[in-house]
Amino acid sequence: MMDTNEIIEQTRMCAACPKLCRHVCPTFLAWRSDSPTPHGRALLIYQQLKGIREIDERGVEVIYQCLECSNCLTYCLPEIDIATIVEQFRKSLVSEKRFPERLNFLRRSIEKDYNPFDEPHSKRREWVGRTPLSNGRVLYFVGCTASYREKTIARDTVSVLSDLGLNVRLMSDERCCGSPLFRTGFADDALRLAKSNVKEINNMDIDEIVVTCPGCYRVLTQDYPDHGLVIEKPVKHITQLLMEHKEGLPKSSSRITITYHDPCHLGRHSGIYEEPREIIRYVSGNDVAEMLRNRENAMCCGNGAGLRTLFKEGARAIANERIKQAVQTGAQYLVTSCPFCKNMLDSQADDKIMVLDLPEFLRRIMK
């Protein structure tokens, strides 16, 4: 965590920059304004911390228009991490009770039912249905989006891993990993969930943990340890686990063109770029038809860090632009490795392109 003097120096440099990174900032695309850009947010934070100008209601809105996607960091020669600075500043806004009122819905939902969708906790495992589960040695940490909104991803993950001889089990009381709370400044609330999850996981007789959500992956492998909470078994994203068992995956004889969307938390935040591409290449027999913006420069889907909750139209504008970039490749399928991204992009795809998460794509190939 940066101290105040370090943040002041970092934001001063950012605020004084020619602000070229705004051209890759998704919120600049959505609002076409200098305010919701890395430069604009840095200037607000700098002025507040220096006592030059108290941040007002509009300023708070600008701080919460950040997706924390870190695309600006890709273009920042001094490597000023505005996403981390924004997240830390949001904690101070939360402590002062100056956060957007709409976030109370998110916070209360997670506090009451351990998910951000205002769904009953008792329905978290409804997706299982007739999906065969066992007391296997691999724990599947499902995450909220696959549990409540993209249930096919959860079912297909279990099926794909089962076909590879990897029988999975579930937690008896899985709760939200805390990612939506960490990203929006409610770290104390997130840590209460974290302690419950870590305690149950560490008491389970398992060999490893697999996740399909990059948000969960980042939280379990980075945020939890940063707060002194360590999971004692290896945590792997589904793409990493599949790479270890690639030879058991099916191969398609169909000539299909596939493009791939890099999730921010999997790519820029965790450095996982090649594993999903290699899996797609192996099963399809073709290289990925890359979008102009890919890997470190991939555009965010628009669904992160509370943006969709607070600014639905802005989030849709960003997702719609990403869909346009995918369609321009000529691909029939847009594959991603994130239930959150899949949900957002699919909402804007209409019939322009088929959007699938990686386990869904593999299950189609298997069928």
Short mmCIF file of the C-alpha atoms (twelve columns), coordinates in Angstrom:
data_MODEL
# 
_entry.id   MODEL 
# 
loop_
_atom_site.group_PDB 
_atom_site.id 
_atom_site.type_symbol 
_atom_site.label_atom_id 
_atom_site.label_alt_id 
_atom_site.label_comp_id 
_atom_site.label_asym_id 
_atom_site.label_seq_id 
_atom_site.Cartn_x 
_atom_site.Cartn_y 
_atom_site.Cartn_z 
_atom_site.pdbx_PDB_model_num 
ATOM 1   C CA . MET A 1   0.000   0.000   0.000   1 
ATOM 2   C CA . MET A 2   1.342   3.435   -0.958  1 
ATOM 3   C CA . ASP A 3   1.653   6.190   1.639   1 
ATOM 4   C CA . THR A 4   0.135   9.642   1.068   1 
ATOM 5   C CA . ASN A 5   3.389   11.287  -0.037  1 
ATOM 6   C CA . GLU A 6   3.992   8.586   -2.632  1 
ATOM 7   C CA . ILE A 7   0.461   8.939   -3.993  1 
ATOM 8   C CA . ILE A 8   0.875   12.739  -4.176  1 
ATOM 9   C CA . GLU A 9   4.094   12.377  -6.189  1 
ATOM 10  C CA . GLN A 10  2.625   9.707   -8.475  1 
ATOM 11  C CA . THR A 11  -0.570  11.646  -9.180  1 
ATOM 12  C CA . ARG A 12  1.398   14.861  -9.700  1 
ATOM 13  C CA . MET A 13  3.403   13.196  -12.471 1 
ATOM 14  C CA . CYS A 14  0.260   11.704  -14.000 1 
ATOM 15  C CA . ALA A 15  -1.658  14.985  -13.869 1 
ATOM 16  C CA . ALA A 16  1.229   16.820  -15.584 1 
ATOM 17  C CA . CYS A 17  1.601   14.256  -18.389 1 
ATOM 18  C CA . PRO A 18  0.441   14.869  -22.016 1 
ATOM 19  C CA . LYS A 19  -2.211  12.211  -21.195 1 
ATOM 20  C CA . LEU A 20  -1.683  10.038  -24.260 1 
ATOM 21  C CA . CYS A 21  -3.009  7.010   -22.339 1 
ATOM 22  C CA . ARG A 22  -6.532  8.433   -22.532 1 
ATOM 23  C CA . HIS A 23  -6.746  7.001   -26.065 1 
ATOM 24  C CA . VAL A 24  -6.768  3.464   -24.629 1 
ATOM 25  C CA . CYS A 25  -8.902  4.314   -21.600 1 
ATOM 26  C CA . PRO A 26  -12.329 2.642   -21.990 1 
ATOM 27  C CA . THR A 27  -14.116 5.338   -19.993 1 
ATOM 28  C CA . PHE A 28  -12.711 8.055   -22.260 1 
ATOM 29  C CA . LEU A 29  -14.308 6.155   -25.138 1 
ATOM 30  C CA . ALA A 30  -17.626 5.954   -23.290 1 
ATOM 31  C CA . TRP A 31  -17.839 9.561   -22.101 1 
ATOM 32  C CA . ARG A 32  -15.531 11.461  -24.503 1 
ATOM 33  C CA . SER A 33  -14.376 13.700  -21.686 1 
ATOM 34  C CA . ASP A 34  -11.026 14.360  -20.031 1 
ATOM 35  C CA . SER A 35  -12.544 13.925  -16.575 1 
ATOM 36  C CA . PRO A 36  -13.059 10.136  -16.591 1 
ATOM 37  C CA . THR A 37  -9.479  9.403   -17.730 1 
ATOM 38  C CA . PRO A 38  -6.339  8.483   -15.762 1 
ATOM 39  C CA . HIS A 39  -5.188  12.118  -16.030 1 
ATOM 40  C CA . GLY A 40  -8.521  13.451  -14.757 1 
ATOM 41  C CA . ARG A 41  -8.655  11.062  -11.818 1 
ATOM 42  C CA . ALA A 42  -5.019  11.756  -10.894 1 
ATOM 43  C CA . LEU A 43  -5.653  15.494  -10.902 1 
ATOM 44  C CA . LEU A 44  -8.655  15.115  -8.590  1 
ATOM 45  C CA . ILE A 45  -6.755  12.924  -6.133  1 
ATOM 46  C CA . TYR A 46  -3.673  15.180  -6.201  1 
ATOM 47  C CA . GLN A 47  -5.697  18.326  -5.500  1 
ATOM 48  C CA . GLN A 48  -7.572  16.614  -2.654  1 
ATOM 49  C CA . LEU A 49  -4.439  15.287  -0.955  1 
ATOM 50  C CA . LYS A 50  -2.562  18.582  -1.352  1 
ATOM 51  C CA . GLY A 51  -5.488  20.535  0.070   1 
ATOM 52  C CA . ILE A 52  -5.882  22.549  -3.132  1 
ATOM 53  C CA . ARG A 53  -9.474  21.574  -3.854  1 
ATOM 54  C CA . GLU A 54  -11.908 19.365  -1.981  1 
ATOM 55  C CA . ILE A 55  -13.316 16.618  -4.177  1 
ATOM 56  C CA . ASP A 56  -17.010 17.247  -4.875  1 
ATOM 57  C CA . GLU A 57  -19.885 14.968  -5.836  1 
ATOM 58  C CA . ARG A 58  -18.926 15.014  -9.517  1 
ATOM 59  C CA . GLY A 59  -15.351 14.207  -8.538  1 
ATOM 60  C CA . VAL A 60  -16.507 11.162  -6.578  1 
ATOM 61  C CA . GLU A 61  -18.428 10.053  -9.666  1 
ATOM 62  C CA . VAL A 62  -15.283 10.355  -11.801 1 
ATOM 63  C CA . ILE A 63  -13.291 8.264   -9.303  1 
ATOM 64  C CA . TYR A 64  -15.932 5.542   -9.566  1 
ATOM 65  C CA . GLN A 65  -15.982 5.667   -13.363 1 
ATOM 66  C CA . CYS A 66  -12.606 3.906   -13.382 1 
ATOM 67  C CA . LEU A 67  -12.686 0.247   -14.435 1 
ATOM 68  C CA . GLU A 68  -9.329  -0.377  -12.732 1 
ATOM 69  C CA . CYS A 69  -8.421  -2.277  -15.894 1 
ATOM 70  C CA . SER A 70  -4.798  -1.006  -15.877 1 
ATOM 71  C CA . ASN A 71  -4.690  -0.491  -19.642 1 
ATOM 72  C CA . CYS A 72  -3.238  2.981   -18.990 1 
ATOM 73  C CA . LEU A 73  -0.289  1.354   -17.191 1 
ATOM 74  C CA . THR A 74  0.664   -0.387  -20.447 1 
ATOM 75  C CA . TYR A 75  1.378   3.025   -21.971 1 
ATOM 76  C CA . CYS A 76  2.847   4.747   -18.896 1 
ATOM 77  C CA . LEU A 77  6.630   5.120   -19.074 1 
ATOM 78  C CA . PRO A 78  6.931   6.124   -15.374 1 
ATOM 79  C CA . GLU A 79  4.669   3.123   -14.586 1 
ATOM 80  C CA . ILE A 80  2.184   5.068   -12.476 1 
ATOM 81  C CA . ASP A 81  -0.433  2.564   -11.337 1 
ATOM 82  C CA . ILE A 82  -3.567  4.703   -11.348 1 
ATOM 83  C CA . ALA A 83  -5.839  1.669   -10.879 1 
ATOM 84  C CA . THR A 84  -4.222  0.845   -7.540  1 
ATOM 85  C CA . ILE A 85  -4.214  4.512   -6.504  1 
ATOM 86  C CA . VAL A 86  -7.915  4.831   -7.385  1 
ATOM 87  C CA . GLU A 87  -8.754  1.692   -5.404  1 
ATOM 88  C CA . GLN A 88  -6.859  2.979   -2.379  1 
ATOM 89  C CA . PHE A 89  -8.548  6.380   -2.671  1 
ATOM 90  C CA . ARG A 90  -11.951 4.696   -2.832  1 
ATOM 91  C CA . LYS A 91  -11.237 3.221   0.607   1 
ATOM 92  C CA . SER A 92  -10.940 6.755   1.997   1 
ATOM 93  C CA . LEU A 93  -14.207 7.743   0.324   1 
ATOM 94  C CA . VAL A 94  -15.883 4.695   1.876   1 
ATOM 95  C CA . SER A 95  -14.488 5.573   5.320   1 
ATOM 96  C CA . GLU A 96  -15.916 9.088   4.895   1 
ATOM 97  C CA . LYS A 97  -19.236 7.643   3.622   1 
ATOM 98  C CA . ARG A 98  -18.886 9.576   0.367   1 
ATOM 99  C CA . PHE A 99  -19.252 6.662   -2.040  1 
ATOM 100 C CA . PRO A 100 -22.149 6.466   -4.573  1 
ATOM 101 C CA . GLU A 101 -25.405 5.447   -2.899  1 
ATOM 102 C CA . ARG A 102 -26.014 2.699   -5.482  1 
ATOM 103 C CA . LEU A 103 -23.088 0.739   -4.029  1 
ATOM 104 C CA . ASN A 104 -25.096 0.185   -0.844  1 
ATOM 105 C CA . PHE A 105 -27.233 -2.268  -2.824  1 
ATOM 106 C CA . LEU A 106 -24.119 -4.221  -3.818  1 
ATOM 107 C CA . ARG A 107 -22.722 -4.127  -0.300  1 
ATOM 108 C CA . ARG A 108 -25.979 -5.194  1.385   1 
ATOM 109 C CA . SER A 109 -26.537 -8.010  -1.094  1 
ATOM 110 C CA . ILE A 110 -23.096 -9.456  -0.443  1 
ATOM 111 C CA . GLU A 111 -23.435 -8.989  3.304   1 
ATOM 112 C CA . LYS A 112 -26.851 -10.684 3.390   1 
ATOM 113 C CA . ASP A 113 -26.521 -13.456 0.790   1 
ATOM 114 C CA . TYR A 114 -22.810 -13.526 -0.072  1 
ATOM 115 C CA . ASN A 115 -23.299 -12.570 -3.730  1 
ATOM 116 C CA . PRO A 116 -23.658 -9.231  -5.586  1 
ATOM 117 C CA . PHE A 117 -26.827 -10.203 -7.481  1 
ATOM 118 C CA . ASP A 118 -29.339 -10.070 -4.612  1 
ATOM 119 C CA . GLU A 119 -29.969 -13.808 -5.019  1 
ATOM 120 C CA . PRO A 120 -30.643 -16.123 -2.047  1 
ATOM 121 C CA . HIS A 121 -27.519 -17.840 -0.747  1 
ATOM 122 C CA . SER A 122 -29.558 -21.049 -0.636  1 
ATOM 123 C CA . LYS A 123 -29.665 -21.044 -4.468  1 
ATOM 124 C CA . ARG A 124 -25.907 -20.806 -4.968  1 
ATOM 125 C CA . ARG A 125 -25.644 -24.473 -5.953  1 
ATOM 126 C CA . GLU A 126 -28.850 -24.735 -7.990  1 
ATOM 127 C CA . TRP A 127 -26.749 -24.857 -11.170 1 
ATOM 128 C CA . VAL A 128 -25.543 -28.325 -10.196 1 
ATOM 129 C CA . GLY A 129 -28.804 -30.088 -11.127 1 
ATOM 130 C CA . ARG A 130 -27.777 -33.497 -12.435 1 
ATOM 131 C CA . THR A 131 -24.160 -32.499 -13.017 1 
ATOM 132 C CA . PRO A 132 -22.087 -35.361 -11.560 1 
ATOM 133 C CA . LEU A 133 -19.941 -34.278 -8.639  1 
ATOM 134 C CA . SER A 134 -17.639 -36.274 -6.393  1 
ATOM 135 C CA . ASN A 135 -15.334 -35.896 -3.444  1 
ATOM 136 C CA . GLY A 136 -12.458 -35.383 -5.865  1 
ATOM 137 C CA . ARG A 137 -9.083  -33.895 -5.060  1 
ATOM 138 C CA . VAL A 138 -9.730  -30.736 -7.107  1 
ATOM 139 C CA . LEU A 139 -11.820 -28.019 -5.486  1 
ATOM 140 C CA . TYR A 140 -13.805 -25.876 -7.913  1 
ATOM 141 C CA . PHE A 141 -14.276 -22.369 -6.494  1 
ATOM 142 C CA . VAL A 142 -17.215 -21.438 -8.702  1 
ATOM 143 C CA . GLY A 143 -17.623 -17.707 -8.066  1 
ATOM 144 C CA . CYS A 144 -20.820 -15.670 -8.060  1 
ATOM 145 C CA . THR A 145 -21.306 -15.023 -11.781 1 
ATOM 146 C CA . ALA A 146 -21.049 -18.686 -12.803 1 
ATOM 147 C CA . SER A 147 -23.224 -19.693 -9.843  1 
ATOM 148 C CA . TYR A 148 -26.084 -17.275 -10.514 1 
ATOM 149 C CA . ARG A 149 -25.836 -15.750 -14.015 1 
ATOM 150 C CA . GLU A 150 -23.718 -17.997 -16.263 1 
ATOM 151 C CA . LYS A 151 -24.591 -21.430 -14.938 1 
ATOM 152 C CA . THR A 152 -23.613 -23.193 -18.165 1 
ATOM 153 C CA . ILE A 153 -20.007 -22.186 -17.492 1 
ATOM 154 C CA . ALA A 154 -20.105 -23.936 -14.118 1 
ATOM 155 C CA . ARG A 155 -21.742 -27.082 -15.497 1 
ATOM 156 C CA . ASP A 156 -19.443 -27.259 -18.527 1 
ATOM 157 C CA . THR A 157 -16.369 -26.746 -16.356 1 
ATOM 158 C CA . VAL A 158 -17.289 -29.776 -14.257 1 
ATOM 159 C CA . SER A 159 -18.046 -31.815 -17.402 1 
ATOM 160 C CA . VAL A 160 -14.821 -30.880 -19.189 1 
ATOM 161 C CA . LEU A 161 -12.676 -31.620 -16.159 1 
ATOM 162 C CA . SER A 162 -14.534 -34.881 -15.529 1 
ATOM 163 C CA . ASP A 163 -13.856 -35.971 -19.124 1 
ATOM 164 C CA . LEU A 164 -10.179 -35.298 -18.444 1 
ATOM 165 C CA . GLY A 165 -10.320 -37.577 -15.403 1 
ATOM 166 C CA . LEU A 166 -10.320 -34.695 -12.932 1 
ATOM 167 C CA . ASN A 167 -13.254 -35.127 -10.582 1 
ATOM 168 C CA . VAL A 168 -14.091 -31.949 -8.736  1 
ATOM 169 C CA . ARG A 169 -15.791 -31.097 -5.479  1 
ATOM 170 C CA . LEU A 170 -17.402 -27.934 -4.168  1 
ATOM 171 C CA . MET A 171 -17.232 -26.038 -0.901  1 
ATOM 172 C CA . SER A 172 -20.137 -26.597 1.460   1 
ATOM 173 C CA . ASP A 173 -20.444 -22.841 2.073   1 
ATOM 174 C CA . GLU A 174 -18.700 -20.934 -0.706  1 
ATOM 175 C CA . ARG A 175 -19.141 -17.176 -0.426  1 
ATOM 176 C CA . CYS A 176 -18.329 -14.276 -2.738  1 
ATOM 177 C CA . CYS A 177 -14.552 -13.994 -2.982  1 
ATOM 178 C CA . GLY A 178 -14.874 -10.291 -2.177  1 
ATOM 179 C CA . SER A 179 -13.631 -8.918  -5.488  1 
ATOM 180 C CA . PRO A 180 -16.521 -6.445  -6.012  1 
ATOM 181 C CA . LEU A 181 -15.915 -5.102  -2.489  1 
ATOM 182 C CA . PHE A 182 -12.129 -4.874  -2.773  1 
ATOM 183 C CA . ARG A 183 -12.412 -3.021  -6.090  1 
ATOM 184 C CA . THR A 184 -14.989 -0.502  -4.847  1 
ATOM 185 C CA . GLY A 185 -13.252 0.378   -1.580  1 
ATOM 186 C CA . PHE A 186 -15.034 -1.883  0.931   1 
ATOM 187 C CA . ALA A 187 -11.934 -3.803  1.962   1 
ATOM 188 C CA . ASP A 188 -13.082 -4.502  5.528   1 
ATOM 189 C CA . ASP A 189 -16.294 -6.123  4.261   1 
ATOM 190 C CA . ALA A 190 -14.297 -8.131  1.720   1 
ATOM 191 C CA . LEU A 191 -11.958 -9.453  4.391   1 
ATOM 192 C CA . ARG A 192 -14.833 -10.898 6.406   1 
ATOM 193 C CA . LEU A 193 -15.749 -13.026 3.395   1 
ATOM 194 C CA . ALA A 194 -12.101 -13.851 2.774   1 
ATOM 195 C CA . LYS A 195 -11.586 -15.226 6.272   1 
ATOM 196 C CA . SER A 196 -14.602 -17.527 5.917   1 
ATOM 197 C CA . ASN A 197 -13.491 -18.824 2.502   1 
ATOM 198 C CA . VAL A 198 -9.858  -19.358 3.515   1 
ATOM 199 C CA . LYS A 199 -10.815 -21.169 6.714   1 
ATOM 200 C CA . GLU A 200 -13.056 -23.660 4.909   1 
ATOM 201 C CA . ILE A 201 -10.634 -24.214 2.016   1 
ATOM 202 C CA . ASN A 202 -7.676  -24.847 4.314   1 
ATOM 203 C CA . ASN A 203 -9.728  -27.387 6.289   1 
ATOM 204 C CA . MET A 204 -10.545 -29.402 3.150   1 
ATOM 205 C CA . ASP A 205 -8.627  -32.507 2.080   1 
ATOM 206 C CA . ILE A 206 -7.753  -31.421 -1.468  1 
ATOM 207 C CA . ASP A 207 -4.723  -31.122 -3.753  1 
ATOM 208 C CA . GLU A 208 -5.519  -27.918 -5.632  1 
ATOM 209 C CA . ILE A 209 -8.144  -25.258 -6.307  1 
ATOM 210 C CA . VAL A 210 -9.413  -24.307 -9.772  1 
ATOM 211 C CA . VAL A 211 -11.330 -21.133 -10.610 1 
ATOM 212 C CA . THR A 212 -13.007 -19.990 -13.814 1 
ATOM 213 C CA . CYS A 213 -13.349 -16.333 -12.773 1 
ATOM 214 C CA . PRO A 214 -10.202 -14.168 -13.137 1 
ATOM 215 C CA . GLY A 215 -11.603 -11.842 -10.484 1 
ATOM 216 C CA . CYS A 216 -11.661 -14.772 -8.050  1 
ATOM 217 C CA . TYR A 217 -8.215  -15.837 -9.258  1 
ATOM 218 C CA . ARG A 218 -6.695  -12.429 -8.572  1 
ATOM 219 C CA . VAL A 219 -8.353  -12.188 -5.153  1 
ATOM 220 C CA . LEU A 220 -7.373  -15.686 -4.018  1 
ATOM 221 C CA . THR A 221 -3.771  -15.404 -5.256  1 
ATOM 222 C CA . GLN A 222 -3.039  -11.700 -4.650  1 
ATOM 223 C CA . ASP A 223 -5.538  -9.830  -2.463  1 
ATOM 224 C CA . TYR A 224 -5.881  -12.525 0.192   1 
ATOM 225 C CA . PRO A 225 -2.093  -12.937 0.665   1 
ATOM 226 C CA . ASP A 226 -1.655  -9.147  0.638   1 
ATOM 227 C CA . HIS A 227 -3.884  -9.105  3.737   1 
ATOM 228 C CA . GLY A 228 -2.127  -12.023 5.445   1 
ATOM 229 C CA . LEU A 229 -4.642  -14.698 4.390   1 
ATOM 230 C CA . VAL A 230 -2.878  -17.574 2.654   1 
ATOM 231 C CA . ILE A 231 -4.557  -20.530 0.949   1 
ATOM 232 C CA . GLU A 232 -2.375  -23.560 1.617   1 
ATOM 233 C CA . LYS A 233 -2.976  -25.366 -1.699  1 
ATOM 234 C CA . PRO A 234 -2.174  -24.174 -5.257  1 
ATOM 235 C CA . VAL A 235 -4.830  -21.972 -6.877  1 
ATOM 236 C CA . LYS A 236 -5.048  -22.324 -10.657 1 
ATOM 237 C CA . HIS A 237 -7.136  -20.631 -13.269 1 
ATOM 238 C CA . ILE A 238 -8.990  -23.081 -15.511 1 
ATOM 239 C CA . THR A 239 -6.700  -22.178 -18.431 1 
ATOM 240 C CA . GLN A 240 -3.629  -23.219 -16.431 1 
ATOM 241 C CA . LEU A 241 -5.162  -26.520 -15.360 1 
ATOM 242 C CA . LEU A 242 -6.328  -27.303 -18.903 1 
ATOM 243 C CA . MET A 243 -2.846  -26.640 -20.254 1 
ATOM 244 C CA . GLU A 244 -1.496  -29.294 -17.887 1 
ATOM 245 C CA . HIS A 245 -3.948  -31.784 -19.423 1 
ATOM 246 C CA . LYS A 246 -3.997  -30.461 -22.982 1 
ATOM 247 C CA . GLU A 247 -3.308  -33.837 -24.587 1 
ATOM 248 C CA . GLY A 248 -6.644  -35.121 -23.299 1 
ATOM 249 C CA . LEU A 249 -8.677  -32.383 -24.969 1 
ATOM 250 C CA . PRO A 250 -10.682 -33.130 -28.137 1 
ATOM 251 C CA . LYS A 251 -9.778  -31.761 -31.550 1 
ATOM 252 C CA . SER A 252 -12.261 -30.257 -33.964 1 
ATOM 253 C CA . SER A 253 -12.416 -31.128 -37.653 1 
ATOM 254 C CA . SER A 254 -14.555 -28.062 -38.388 1 
ATOM 255 C CA . ARG A 255 -12.946 -25.020 -39.948 1 
ATOM 256 C CA . ILE A 256 -14.027 -22.306 -37.557 1 
ATOM 257 C CA . THR A 257 -12.537 -18.893 -36.912 1 
ATOM 258 C CA . ILE A 258 -12.168 -17.857 -33.295 1 
ATOM 259 C CA . THR A 259 -11.094 -14.596 -31.717 1 
ATOM 260 C CA . TYR A 260 -10.164 -14.249 -28.062 1 
ATOM 261 C CA . HIS A 261 -10.864 -11.538 -25.478 1 
ATOM 262 C CA . ASP A 262 -8.256  -11.117 -22.723 1 
ATOM 263 C CA . PRO A 263 -9.911  -10.472 -19.331 1 
ATOM 264 C CA . CYS A 264 -8.132  -7.682  -17.427 1 
ATOM 265 C CA . HIS A 265 -7.716  -9.666  -14.211 1 
ATOM 266 C CA . LEU A 266 -6.350  -12.676 -16.086 1 
ATOM 267 C CA . GLY A 267 -4.101  -10.781 -18.479 1 
ATOM 268 C CA . ARG A 268 -2.728  -7.472  -17.235 1 
ATOM 269 C CA . HIS A 269 -3.292  -8.294  -13.552 1 
ATOM 270 C CA . SER A 270 -2.070  -11.920 -13.576 1 
ATOM 271 C CA . GLY A 271 0.081   -12.265 -16.702 1 
ATOM 272 C CA . ILE A 272 -1.890  -15.161 -18.239 1 
ATOM 273 C CA . TYR A 273 -2.084  -14.602 -21.996 1 
ATOM 274 C CA . GLU A 274 -0.808  -17.645 -23.861 1 
ATOM 275 C CA . GLU A 275 -2.536  -20.535 -22.075 1 
ATOM 276 C CA . PRO A 276 -6.061  -19.823 -23.417 1 
ATOM 277 C CA . ARG A 277 -4.692  -19.160 -26.900 1 
ATOM 278 C CA . GLU A 278 -2.748  -22.411 -26.917 1 
ATOM 279 C CA . ILE A 279 -5.849  -24.362 -25.837 1 
ATOM 280 C CA . ILE A 280 -7.951  -22.761 -28.592 1 
ATOM 281 C CA . ARG A 281 -5.183  -23.448 -31.122 1 
ATOM 282 C CA . TYR A 282 -4.879  -27.069 -30.025 1 
ATOM 283 C CA . VAL A 283 -8.575  -27.962 -30.195 1 
ATOM 284 C CA . SER A 284 -9.469  -25.921 -33.295 1 
ATOM 285 C CA . GLY A 285 -6.312  -26.467 -35.333 1 
ATOM 286 C CA . ASN A 286 -6.183  -22.746 -36.093 1 
ATOM 287 C CA . ASP A 287 -4.436  -19.726 -34.643 1 
ATOM 288 C CA . VAL A 288 -6.594  -17.188 -32.875 1 
ATOM 289 C CA . ALA A 289 -7.810  -14.400 -35.155 1 
ATOM 290 C CA . GLU A 290 -6.494  -11.594 -32.991 1 
ATOM 291 C CA . MET A 291 -8.370  -8.364  -32.441 1 
ATOM 292 C CA . LEU A 292 -6.355  -5.219  -33.062 1 
ATOM 293 C CA . ARG A 293 -6.248  -4.723  -29.293 1 
ATOM 294 C CA . ASN A 294 -5.050  -7.914  -27.622 1 
ATOM 295 C CA . ARG A 295 -2.901  -9.192  -24.773 1 
ATOM 296 C CA . GLU A 296 -1.399  -6.255  -22.797 1 
ATOM 297 C CA . ASN A 297 -3.398  -3.786  -24.898 1 
ATOM 298 C CA . ALA A 298 -6.706  -5.661  -24.794 1 
ATOM 299 C CA . MET A 299 -9.716  -3.440  -24.196 1 
ATOM 300 C CA . CYS A 300 -11.756 -4.023  -21.039 1 
ATOM 301 C CA . CYS A 301 -15.258 -5.486  -21.456 1 
ATOM 302 C CA . GLY A 302 -16.757 -2.659  -19.360 1 
ATOM 303 C CA . ASN A 303 -18.004 -4.816  -16.484 1 
ATOM 304 C CA . GLY A 304 -15.378 -4.270  -13.797 1 
ATOM 305 C CA . ALA A 305 -14.847 -2.370  -10.541 1 
ATOM 306 C CA . GLY A 306 -18.495 -1.453  -10.073 1 
ATOM 307 C CA . LEU A 307 -18.900 0.375   -13.397 1 
ATOM 308 C CA . ARG A 308 -21.831 -1.681  -14.654 1 
ATOM 309 C CA . THR A 309 -23.597 -1.289  -11.315 1 
ATOM 310 C CA . LEU A 310 -23.188 2.493   -11.313 1 
ATOM 311 C CA . PHE A 311 -23.110 3.456   -14.998 1 
ATOM 312 C CA . LYS A 312 -24.973 0.896   -17.101 1 
ATOM 313 C CA . GLU A 313 -25.006 2.895   -20.343 1 
ATOM 314 C CA . GLY A 314 -21.295 3.641   -20.145 1 
ATOM 315 C CA . ALA A 315 -20.553 -0.045  -19.546 1 
ATOM 316 C CA . ARG A 316 -22.705 -1.031  -22.522 1 
ATOM 317 C CA . ALA A 317 -20.944 1.473   -24.786 1 
ATOM 318 C CA . ILE A 318 -17.582 -0.065  -23.876 1 
ATOM 319 C CA . ALA A 319 -18.815 -3.641  -24.404 1 
ATOM 320 C CA . ASN A 320 -20.395 -2.668  -27.724 1 
ATOM 321 C CA . GLU A 321 -17.066 -1.259  -28.936 1 
ATOM 322 C CA . ARG A 322 -15.311 -4.477  -27.925 1 
ATOM 323 C CA . ILE A 323 -17.884 -6.511  -29.858 1 
ATOM 324 C CA . LYS A 324 -17.206 -4.353  -32.942 1 
ATOM 325 C CA . GLN A 325 -13.505 -5.121  -32.632 1 
ATOM 326 C CA . ALA A 326 -14.288 -8.852  -32.436 1 
ATOM 327 C CA . VAL A 327 -16.610 -8.767  -35.461 1 
ATOM 328 C CA . GLN A 328 -13.917 -7.020  -37.509 1 
ATOM 329 C CA . THR A 329 -11.747 -10.165 -37.263 1 
ATOM 330 C CA . GLY A 330 -14.322 -12.152 -39.233 1 
ATOM 331 C CA . ALA A 331 -14.555 -14.750 -36.465 1 
ATOM 332 C CA . GLN A 332 -17.670 -16.821 -35.829 1 
ATOM 333 C CA . TYR A 333 -16.814 -17.231 -32.132 1 
ATOM 334 C CA . LEU A 334 -15.635 -14.770 -29.520 1 
ATOM 335 C CA . VAL A 335 -14.123 -16.833 -26.710 1 
ATOM 336 C CA . THR A 336 -13.048 -15.459 -23.345 1 
ATOM 337 C CA . SER A 337 -11.904 -16.950 -20.044 1 
ATOM 338 C CA . CYS A 338 -14.076 -14.991 -17.632 1 
ATOM 339 C CA . PRO A 339 -17.769 -15.409 -16.716 1 
ATOM 340 C CA . PHE A 340 -17.953 -11.667 -15.976 1 
ATOM 341 C CA . CYS A 341 -16.602 -10.738 -19.424 1 
ATOM 342 C CA . LYS A 342 -18.752 -13.357 -21.148 1 
ATOM 343 C CA . ASN A 343 -21.882 -11.993 -19.481 1 
ATOM 344 C CA . MET A 344 -21.094 -8.395  -20.437 1 
ATOM 345 C CA . LEU A 345 -20.016 -9.038  -24.015 1 
ATOM 346 C CA . ASP A 346 -22.863 -11.456 -24.713 1 
ATOM 347 C CA . SER A 347 -25.346 -8.784  -23.613 1 
ATOM 348 C CA . GLN A 348 -24.204 -6.597  -26.517 1 
ATOM 349 C CA . ALA A 349 -23.442 -9.229  -29.154 1 
ATOM 350 C CA . ASP A 350 -27.000 -9.864  -30.406 1 
ATOM 351 C CA . ASP A 351 -26.549 -12.101 -33.455 1 
ATOM 352 C CA . LYS A 352 -23.313 -10.472 -34.612 1 
ATOM 353 C CA . ILE A 353 -21.024 -13.088 -33.057 1 
ATOM 354 C CA . MET A 354 -21.322 -16.078 -30.720 1 
ATOM 355 C CA . VAL A 355 -19.805 -15.318 -27.294 1 
ATOM 356 C CA . LEU A 356 -18.605 -18.276 -25.216 1 
ATOM 357 C CA . ASP A 357 -16.472 -18.837 -22.156 1 
ATOM 358 C CA . LEU A 358 -13.645 -21.327 -22.676 1 
ATOM 359 C CA . PRO A 359 -15.309 -24.332 -20.940 1 
ATOM 360 C CA . GLU A 360 -18.486 -23.686 -22.971 1 
ATOM 361 C CA . PHE A 361 -16.433 -23.621 -26.159 1 
ATOM 362 C CA . LEU A 362 -14.655 -26.857 -25.256 1 
ATOM 363 C CA . ARG A 363 -17.922 -28.560 -24.414 1 
ATOM 364 C CA . ARG A 364 -19.271 -27.650 -27.857 1 
ATOM 365 C CA . ILE A 365 -16.188 -29.213 -29.419 1 
ATOM 366 C CA . MET A 366 -16.612 -32.349 -27.307 1 
ATOM 367 C CA . LYS A 367 -20.224 -32.696 -28.380 1 
# 
